[in-house]
Amino acid sequence: MNLFAQKSDKLTRASEVEIPDKIKHRISTSIPALDDAFGGGLVRGSVTLFGGEPGVGKSTLLIQLLDAMSNHGSKCVYDSAEEAMEQLKMMYQRVNATGDFLLGPFSEVGELATAVEEYKADLLVVDSIQGFHVKEVDARVGSPTQLKESCNNLIRFAKDHTIALIVICQYTKEGGFRGPKDLEHNVDIVGNLTTGKDPDKYRVLMFSKNRFGPTQRAKHIPWLSKEGRYDLDPKAIIETVEQARVPLIQAPKAGGRIHMGQETAPAMDHVQLIAHELRAYREPTNALFLSIVSSIRAKYGPFRIGETDHAVFGMTRDKFKTILAFLAHDHAFTCQSQDPVIIGVV
C-alpha cells in the first residue's frame, strides 16, 4: 500500500493530517553520522539519488551501509546491473562485511521489483541506474528514455511498498549526473560523494537536496586507502570532521612561512600586507568563515617563488588575474613583473 498517496476528496487542515507510524519511524543506518546526514535515518518510501566520480567509493560505502543495517535487523538488497555476483562478493570480503543482506543480478526493473517485493526489503540499492531498463519501453539501455522510465518505475515501486531506495547514478565528464534533469527533480534526496582535499584520508558526503532533513552539511568519512574501505567508527568520523576544518590564514613574519590552512609558502624578508579580510557567511545550516589574504608583495627588490613570481592557493589562475585587475583598477595598485604576489583563500 502506498502510504504516501492516500488521496482525499477535500481540503484538509495541516494540523489534521496524520503521518502513518510506519513512515514516522525512520530506519536507522546504524551509523550515527549517516543517520544525521539523512536527517535522523532513512524515511521509508524515500528515494535517494547518489553520485560521485568513478572510483570514488560509492559502491564500497553502500555495501558497508547495508552490512551495518543488516547486522542490526534490517532487510536489505544490493542489486547491480554492472557487476557480477562474484565481483560483489569480492567487495563484500574486502570490506570485512558479515551482514546477511541479499545480492541481486537483475537489470530489468520489473524482475527486480518482483524479487524485492517477495523478500519484503527495508532498503534497496540499485547500482547503477544507467544499466537498468523497462522491457515495455522500446529504447536502448542507458538512453534518456530508459533512464527516465526506469527511475520513475523504481520510485513508484519504492513508495507503493514503503521501501527506502538508493539509486546510484553515473557522472558525466563535466561532473553532473548523467541523464535527464528529471532524475534529480523526481527523487527526495540528492547525495554526492567526493574525494575532498586529501583523497588518501577521507571522502566527503554532502546532500544538495533533502526533503526529510538538512542539506549542504559535509560529512568527512575516513578512507582507508590501503584496505580499500571506510572507517565508519563514529569517533573516527568525528575526528576527521575536526581535522577537515582548515585554520584561518596567519599573517606572515619576516623570514618565516606563510600559513594558508594546510598550505605554506616562503615568506619574504620584507613584506607588505596589501589586504587581509575575514568574513563570516551563513549557509543554510552552517556558518562559513572565509579568510582572504588578497595580496602580499615585496617592498624591496624582486623575490621569486619557484619558477614564477606568484603563488596562488584556493583559486584558479584566471580568478587570480581577475583580482589583480580589480586591485589595479579600484585601488591604484600596480604589480610589476618582479613583484611577487601571494593570494590564498581558505
RODO-2510 file (C-alpha; in nm, 4 decimals, decimal comma):
residues 346
     n   res          X          Y          Z
     1     m     0,0000     0,0000     0,0000
     2     n     0,1288     0,3450    -0,0933
     3     l     0,1221     0,5342     0,2359
     4     f     0,2426     0,8497     0,0585
     5     a    -0,0540     0,8577    -0,1774
     6     q    -0,3609     0,8360     0,0442
     7     k    -0,5898     1,0657    -0,1538
     8     s    -0,8582     1,2899    -0,0113
     9     d    -1,1530     1,4437    -0,1937
    10     k    -1,1489     1,7641     0,0117
    11     l    -0,9182     2,0295     0,1524
    12     t    -0,7730     1,9310     0,4906
    13     r    -0,6202     2,1388     0,7670
    14     a    -0,2472     2,0777     0,8022
    15     s    -0,2953     2,0161     1,1749
    16     e    -0,5376     1,7308     1,0976
    17     v    -0,3163     1,5405     0,8519
    18     e    -0,1752     1,2282     1,0183
    19     i     0,1545     1,0653     0,9324
    20     p     0,1383     0,6824     0,9418
    21     d     0,3568     0,5272     1,2114
    22     k     0,5443     0,3203     0,9529
    23     i     0,6692     0,6387     0,7861
    24     k     0,7098     0,8397     1,1048
    25     h     0,9598     0,5916     1,2486
    26     r     1,2718     0,6076     1,0352
    27     i     1,5096     0,3227     0,9592
    28     s     1,8421     0,3668     1,1338
    29     t     2,1514     0,3154     0,9207
    30     s     2,3285     0,2008     1,2405
    31     i     2,5946     0,4640     1,1563
    32     p     2,5259     0,7830     1,3601
    33     a     2,6977     1,0194     1,1155
    34     l     2,4923     0,8869     0,8221
    35     d     2,1713     0,8965     1,0272
    36     d     2,2477     1,2618     1,0975
    37     a     2,3198     1,3314     0,7299
    38     f     1,9829     1,1861     0,6260
    39     g     1,8070     1,3885     0,8954
    40     g     1,7557     1,1135     1,1529
    41     g     1,7742     0,7961     0,9465
    42     l     1,6139     0,6724     0,6257
    43     v     1,2471     0,7514     0,5645
    44     r     1,0503     0,4526     0,4361
    45     g     0,9470     0,5154     0,0777
    46     s     1,2147     0,7811     0,0264
    47     v     1,4309     0,7801    -0,2862
    48     t     1,7943     0,8954    -0,2857
    49     l     1,9942     0,9707    -0,5999
    50     f     2,3593     0,9053    -0,5185
    51     g     2,6528     1,0073    -0,7365
    52     g     3,0261     1,0602    -0,7484
    53     e     3,3289     1,0338    -0,9731
    54     p     3,4267     0,6838    -1,0962
    55     g     3,6307     0,5034    -0,8333
    56     v     3,5480     0,7453    -0,5504
    57     g     3,3983     0,4618    -0,3426
    58     k     3,0191     0,4830    -0,3896
    59     s     2,9610     0,1083    -0,4072
    60     t     3,2019     0,0430    -0,1206
    61     l     3,0241     0,2904     0,1076
    62     l     2,6816     0,1452     0,0302
    63     i     2,7995    -0,2146     0,0754
    64     q     2,9262    -0,1146     0,4210
    65     l     2,5991     0,0673     0,4880
    66     l     2,3966    -0,2449     0,4038
    67     d     2,6321    -0,4545     0,6142
    68     a     2,5764    -0,2325     0,9199
    69     m     2,1986    -0,2207     0,8710
    70     s     2,1567    -0,5942     0,8101
    71     n     2,3608    -0,6693     1,1217
    72     h     2,1015    -0,4679     1,3164
    73     g     1,7953    -0,6439     1,1755
    74     s     1,7097    -0,4512     0,8569
    75     k     1,6335    -0,6473     0,5408
    76     c     1,8500    -0,5055     0,2611
    77     v     1,9101    -0,5774    -0,1078
    78     y     2,2021    -0,4633    -0,3260
    79     d     2,1270    -0,5096    -0,6962
    80     s     2,3941    -0,4352    -0,9549
    81     a     2,3480    -0,4168    -1,3299
    82     e     2,7203    -0,3536    -1,3739
    83     e     2,8972    -0,6212    -1,1707
    84     a     2,8631    -0,9977    -1,1441
    85     m     2,7647    -1,1591    -0,8149
    86     e     3,1191    -1,2878    -0,7735
    87     q     3,2588    -0,9343    -0,8029
    88     l     3,0148    -0,8095    -0,5399
    89     k     3,1187    -1,0947    -0,3117
    90     m     3,4826    -0,9897    -0,3503
    91     m     3,3884    -0,6360    -0,2456
    92     y     3,1905    -0,7851     0,0447
    93     q     3,5016    -0,9698     0,1613
    94     r     3,7310    -0,6696     0,1066
    95     v     3,5340    -0,4516     0,3481
    96     n     3,5137    -0,7382     0,6019
    97     a     3,1339    -0,7477     0,5801
    98     t     2,9413    -1,0000     0,7903
    99     g     2,5813    -0,8908     0,7285
   100     d     2,3269    -1,1259     0,5750
   101     f     2,1875    -0,8973     0,3035
   102     l     2,0902    -1,0111    -0,0460
   103     l     2,2787    -0,9500    -0,3722
   104     g     2,0792    -0,9182    -0,6925
   105     p     2,1700    -0,9882    -1,0579
   106     f     1,8724    -0,8078    -1,2151
   107     s     1,8850    -0,5342    -1,4773
   108     e     1,5138    -0,5276    -1,5699
   109     v     1,3083    -0,3160    -1,3325
   110     g     1,0009    -0,5407    -1,3277
   111     e     1,2007    -0,8537    -1,2406
   112     l     1,3854    -0,6683    -0,9650
   113     a     1,0616    -0,5281    -0,8198
   114     t     0,9037    -0,8761    -0,8054
   115     a     1,2027    -1,0234    -0,6196
   116     v     1,2311    -0,7337    -0,3724
   117     e     0,8559    -0,7324    -0,3015
   118     e     0,8664    -1,1037    -0,2232
   119     y     1,1602    -1,0512     0,0163
   120     k     0,9837    -0,7543     0,1854
   121     a     1,3028    -0,5487     0,1959
   122     d     1,3514    -0,2345     0,4053
   123     l     1,6238    -0,0898     0,1803
   124     l     1,7076    -0,1415    -0,1864
   125     v     2,0269    -0,0152    -0,3511
   126     v     2,0381    -0,0008    -0,7328
   127     d     2,3829     0,0208    -0,8985
   128     s     2,3687     0,1987    -1,1346
   129     i     2,0529     0,3320    -1,2963
   130     q     2,2310     0,3584    -1,6349
   131     g     2,2359    -0,0230    -1,6556
   132     f     1,8637    -0,0780    -1,5935
   133     h     1,5728    -0,0923    -1,8365
   134     v     1,1961    -0,1407    -1,8537
   135     k     1,1132    -0,4160    -2,1042
   136     e     0,7930    -0,2450    -2,2177
   137     v     0,9911     0,0618    -2,3298
   138     d     1,1306     0,0450    -2,6832
   139     a     1,4634     0,2222    -2,6286
   140     r     1,8215     0,1172    -2,5750
   141     v     1,9647     0,0682    -2,2273
   142     g     2,1184     0,3903    -2,0986
   143     s     1,9177     0,6175    -2,3277
   144     p     1,7394     0,9212    -2,1747
   145     t     1,4029     0,7470    -2,2239
   146     q     1,5120     0,4284    -2,0463
   147     l     1,6804     0,6250    -1,7671
   148     k     1,3657     0,8288    -1,7055
   149     e     1,1264     0,5328    -1,7203
   150     s     1,3492     0,3038    -1,5124
   151     c     1,3914     0,5676    -1,2415
   152     n     1,0210     0,6605    -1,2387
   153     n     0,9167     0,2935    -1,2135
   154     l     1,1585     0,2349    -0,9265
   155     i     1,0308     0,5476    -0,7489
   156     r     0,6696     0,4305    -0,7793
   157     f     0,7659     0,0853    -0,6555
   158     a     0,9550     0,2237    -0,3546
   159     k     0,6667     0,4476    -0,2492
   160     d     0,3994     0,1818    -0,3146
   161     h     0,5822    -0,0602    -0,0851
   162     t     0,7389     0,1925     0,1555
   163     i     1,0902     0,0709     0,0767
   164     a     1,3837     0,3090     0,1150
   165     l     1,5578     0,3258    -0,2229
   166     i     1,9101     0,4456    -0,3060
   167     v     1,9847     0,4838    -0,6775
   168     i     2,3486     0,5164    -0,7838
   169     c     2,3870     0,7403    -1,0869
   170     q     2,6959     0,7820    -1,3043
   171     y     2,8608     1,1200    -1,3565
   172     t     2,9308     1,2991    -1,6831
   173     k     3,2818     1,4268    -1,7577
   174     e     3,1585     1,7724    -1,6516
   175     g     3,0808     1,6375    -1,3031
   176     g     2,6998     1,6233    -1,3119
   177     f     2,4541     1,3343    -1,3091
   178     r     2,4325     1,1519    -1,6420
   179     g     2,0761     1,1586    -1,7627
   180     p     1,7678     1,3821    -1,7747
   181     k     1,7367     1,6538    -1,5105
   182     d     1,4082     1,4844    -1,4166
   183     l     1,6125     1,2300    -1,2223
   184     e     1,7103     1,4952    -0,9674
   185     h     1,3672     1,6594    -0,9615
   186     n     1,1721     1,3376    -0,9004
   187     v     1,3763     1,1960    -0,6123
   188     d     1,3580     1,3054    -0,2487
   189     i     1,7309     1,3257    -0,1751
   190     v     2,0350     1,4025    -0,3893
   191     g     2,3722     1,2988    -0,2466
   192     n     2,7256     1,3419    -0,3779
   193     l     3,0475     1,1709    -0,2726
   194     t     3,3774     1,3483    -0,3438
   195     t     3,7427     1,2970    -0,2544
   196     g     3,7929     1,6351    -0,0853
   197     k     4,1374     1,7878    -0,0365
   198     d     4,3028     1,4708     0,0890
   199     p     4,1823     1,1708    -0,1171
   200     d     4,4083     0,9294     0,0668
   201     k     4,2471     1,0050     0,4028
   202     y     3,8765     1,0724     0,3619
   203     r     3,5731     1,1083     0,1374
   204     v     3,3206     1,3911     0,1665
   205     l     2,9474     1,3138     0,1630
   206     m     2,7060     1,6014     0,1068
   207     f     2,3358     1,6258     0,0237
   208     s     2,2332     1,9089    -0,2091
   209     k     1,8641     1,8184    -0,1766
   210     n     1,6824     1,6538     0,1129
   211     r     1,3062     1,6649     0,1604
   212     f     1,3383     1,4999     0,5008
   213     g     1,6467     1,6624     0,6519
   214     p     1,9290     1,9170     0,6234
   215     t     2,1364     1,9964     0,3151
   216     q     2,4879     2,1299     0,2487
   217     r     2,6334     1,9618     0,5571
   218     a     2,9564     1,7856     0,4673
   219     k     3,0344     1,4550     0,6381
   220     h     3,4023     1,3613     0,6181
   221     i     3,4269     0,9827     0,6236
   222     p     3,7718     0,8271     0,6855
   223     w     3,9002     0,6328     0,3849
   224     l     4,1474     0,3511     0,4457
   225     s     4,3193     0,3574     0,1070
   226     k     4,5433     0,0566     0,1701
   227     e     4,2444    -0,1583     0,2615
   228     g     4,0000    -0,0080     0,0112
   229     r     3,7245     0,0547     0,2638
   230     y     3,5849     0,3156     0,5024
   231     d     3,6352     0,3519     0,8748
   232     l     3,2761     0,4003     0,9896
   233     d     3,3540     0,4149     1,3594
   234     p     3,1647     0,7198     1,4968
   235     k     3,4727     0,8524     1,6770
   236     a     3,6814     0,8298     1,3604
   237     i     3,4254     1,0261     1,1588
   238     i     3,4008     1,2974     1,4237
   239     e     3,7789     1,3304     1,4416
   240     t     3,8015     1,3574     1,0644
   241     v     3,5424     1,6345     1,0618
   242     e     3,7541     1,8234     1,3139
   243     q     4,0716     1,7704     1,1104
   244     a     3,8996     1,8887     0,7937
   245     r     3,8362     2,2331     0,9419
   246     v     4,1170     2,4395     0,7930
   247     p     4,2582     2,7109     1,0231
   248     l     4,2470     3,0738     0,9175
   249     i     4,5377     3,2248     0,7252
   250     q     4,8101     3,3546     0,9510
   251     a     4,9843     3,6822     0,8653
   252     p     5,3459     3,6252     0,7521
   253     k     5,6555     3,7066     0,9515
   254     a     5,9897     3,8062     0,8063
   255     g     6,1983     3,5023     0,7164
   256     g     5,9209     3,2628     0,8178
   257     r     5,6443     3,0803     0,6372
   258     i     5,3064     3,1977     0,5165
   259     h     5,0442     2,9575     0,6521
   260     m     4,7296     2,9090     0,4449
   261     g     4,5384     2,6299     0,6102
   262     q     4,7341     2,3172     0,5202
   263     e     4,9394     2,5026     0,2539
   264     t     5,2545     2,7039     0,3181
   265     a     5,4733     2,9312     0,1077
   266     p     5,8053     3,1064     0,1732
   267     a     5,7723     3,4485     0,3368
   268     m     5,9833     3,7433     0,2213
   269     d     6,2343     3,9310     0,4348
   270     h     6,0374     4,2481     0,3663
   271     v     5,6648     4,2163     0,3112
   272     q     5,3723     4,4481     0,2839
   273     l     5,0250     4,3145     0,3590
   274     i     4,8088     4,4856     0,0991
   275     a     4,4744     4,3421     0,2137
   276     h     4,3656     4,0867     0,4701
   277     e     3,9942     4,0311     0,5159
   278     l     3,7914     3,7960     0,7344
   279     r     3,4232     3,7474     0,6639
   280     a     3,1569     3,5203     0,8104
   281     y     2,8811     3,3861     0,5862
   282     r     2,5715     3,1998     0,6954
   283     e     2,4933     2,8909     0,4926
   284     p     2,1537     2,7192     0,5355
   285     t     2,2837     2,5126     0,8270
   286     n     2,6479     2,6034     0,8848
   287     a     2,8482     2,9196     0,9476
   288     l     3,1306     2,9605     0,6972
   289     f     3,4356     3,1685     0,7880
   290     l     3,6357     3,2890     0,4905
   291     s     3,9837     3,4338     0,5386
   292     i     4,1485     3,6001     0,2422
   293     v     4,4983     3,7332     0,2019
   294     s     4,4321     3,9235    -0,1168
   295     s     4,7862     4,0385    -0,1900
   296     i     5,1328     4,0279    -0,0384
   297     r     5,4219     4,1915    -0,2217
   298     a     5,7867     4,2746    -0,1652
   299     k     5,8825     4,6316    -0,0773
   300     y     6,2427     4,5964    -0,1807
   301     g     6,3611     4,4192    -0,4926
   302     p     6,2418     4,1047    -0,6647
   303     f     6,1614     3,7809    -0,4851
   304     r     6,0936     3,4641    -0,6794
   305     i     5,8835     3,1693    -0,5720
   306     g     5,9785     2,8638    -0,7727
   307     e     5,9740     2,9404    -1,1443
   308     t     5,7158     3,2199    -1,1209
   309     d     5,6731     3,5381    -0,9219
   310     h     5,3325     3,4454    -0,7837
   311     a     5,1819     3,1811    -0,5556
   312     v     4,8104     3,1057    -0,5611
   313     f     4,6180     2,8893    -0,3139
   314     g     4,2480     2,8041    -0,3160
   315     m     4,1569     2,9540    -0,6544
   316     t     4,2312     2,9261    -1,0242
   317     r     4,4898     3,1366    -1,2059
   318     d     4,2129     3,3075    -1,4036
   319     k     4,0434     3,4259    -1,0842
   320     f     4,3833     3,5362    -0,9558
   321     k     4,4371     3,7542    -1,2635
   322     t     4,0882     3,8993    -1,2211
   323     i     4,1662     4,0023    -0,8629
   324     l     4,4877     4,1726    -0,9740
   325     a     4,2928     4,3587    -1,2402
   326     f     4,0395     4,4835    -0,9824
   327     l     4,3193     4,5913    -0,7471
   328     a     4,4813     4,7868    -1,0274
   329     h     4,1545     4,9483    -1,1345
   330     d     3,9892     5,0247    -0,7998
   331     h     4,2857     5,0690    -0,5664
   332     a     4,5555     5,2138    -0,7932
   333     f     4,7663     4,9048    -0,7215
   334     t     5,0248     4,8225    -0,9842
   335     c     5,2048     4,4917    -0,9964
   336     q     5,5301     4,4807    -1,1853
   337     s     5,6650     4,1555    -1,3241
   338     q     5,9259     4,1406    -1,0478
   339     d     5,6688     4,1876    -0,7684
   340     p     5,5655     3,8525    -0,6207
   341     v     5,2022     3,8256    -0,5185
   342     i     5,0587     3,5601    -0,2905
   343     i     4,6821     3,5079    -0,2741
   344     g     4,5246     3,2498    -0,0501
   345     v     4,1596     3,1644     0,0079
   346     v     4,0638     2,9233     0,2843
***
